[in-house]
Amino acid sequence: MTTASARHILVASEEQANDLKQQIADGTDFAEIARQFSSCPSGRNGGDLGEFMPGQMVKEFNDVCFNEEVGVVHGPVKTQFGYHLIEVTKRG
């Protein structure tokens, strides 16, 4: 079965997610941004969610992790939890 590994940053607004995405594009470390701004407990680990299988995450998140390009920061992706920036780190 296919699995994916990802890290993410969860914030309350699309505007903040876009701002943080730009900071990452400009060279700020993803993990550092996650530690500072993510409201998810995974932020303490640089946003790392580890490895998971299809269906373990909410649909919008799952769709990115199993269909979009690996190693690229995707988002903002809106879920019931807020706005995510998602980087798929591995899929196999």
N, C-alpha and C positions, 0 to 999 in steps of 0.2 A: 504494500500500500504506500502511496505517496505521502510524504511528510514535508513540512516546511519549518524553517526557523526564521524568526523575525524579531525586530526590535521596534518600539514605537514610542511616540510622545503623545500624551493625551492632554488636551487643553479645552477650555470652556467655549472659546469662540473661533470662528473661521478666520477672523482677522488676525488673531494671535497665532494661529497655526500657519497662516501664510507668512507672517513676519518671521517666525522661527525657521520655516522652510528656506526663506531667503538667507537668513544667517548661516544655515548649514551650507547652502550653495556658495556662499561667500567664504567658506572655509572653517567656520566654527565646528568643533567636534560634536557629532550627533549625541554621543553618550553624555557629554558635558551639558548640552541643552536639556536632555532628558532628566538628568539629575537636578537641574535648576528649576525646570518649569513643568514637568509632567505631573499630573494629579494621580496617575496610576502608581501603585506600590512598586511596580517594575522600574520606575524612574531611578530608584536607589541603585539598581544594577545597570544603569545606562540605558534603560528601556528594554533590556533583553527579556524576551518571553520564552526563550528556549524552543524546543521542538514540539510540534503538535500535528494532529491529523485533521483532515477535512471534517468540518462540522463541529469542531471543538470551540471555535470562535463565532461571534455573531456574524450573520451573513455578509454584511458589507465588508467587514474585516477579512473574513474567509475568502471572499471573491478576489481581493487584492493579493492575498498571500499565495493563492494557488493558480492565479492566471496572469499576473503582471510580472514585469521584468525583475530579475534578481539584482541586488546591488544598487538600486535606484530608490530615492526617497519619493514615495507616492503620497498624494493627499493634497489638501485636507480631505479625509474620508469621514463623513458624518455617520455616527451610530447613536444608539440610545444613551451612550455614556458621554458623548461630546464629539470633539473633532480630533482625529488622529493623523499624525504623520507616520507612515509605515515604511520601513526598509526590510524587504525580504532578504535575509542573509544567506539562506540555503534552501534548496528544494530538491528532493530526490526520492 
